[in-house]
């Protein structure tokens, strides 16, 4: 938590319980924000930093224990809202970003995608 607080210049006091996510073929997550925005009125508004840990490898061709598609895309900030950053999907990769950042997971084309997500407040 101290490293994230320093990296993002944020005061962080707690971490939400991590969630294990499994995306089957066809699964995806639409573009959204996790918190820290005036557009969100529930308890998630207190989230400051979002984290994703990739658990398995991505592959263009079907292969055992791998998945296709399912790419984490980080959307650009104003004024570059059309910009998209593809996040590398090597197993063990940890991605951290501000919770108000728009992001999505593209549809999984084969296999299953596994990740762990959490949020720091």
C-alpha angles and dihedrals in degrees: 000000000000091000092052092046091052095043093052099031091237134135106238122187106167146012123226119234107278117248125215111221126199119188114193123201107300092022120130142149120235122233108285146141124244099214147293092097132109088235091072120072102176130083092282088076086086093063113111106170128030123202132195125188115197111219105184138031129266120228133181091217123049111268136162114282092001134104137208127221110002092120119170107231122194113204122222123256124243124319091022096051092143092060117105128193117202110217116221112249104210112145111263094026112145116204121192126185140156110282093234089062113112111235141157144186114235120226116287108240098192139358124009129295118217127194143152119227133188141162133224120216 
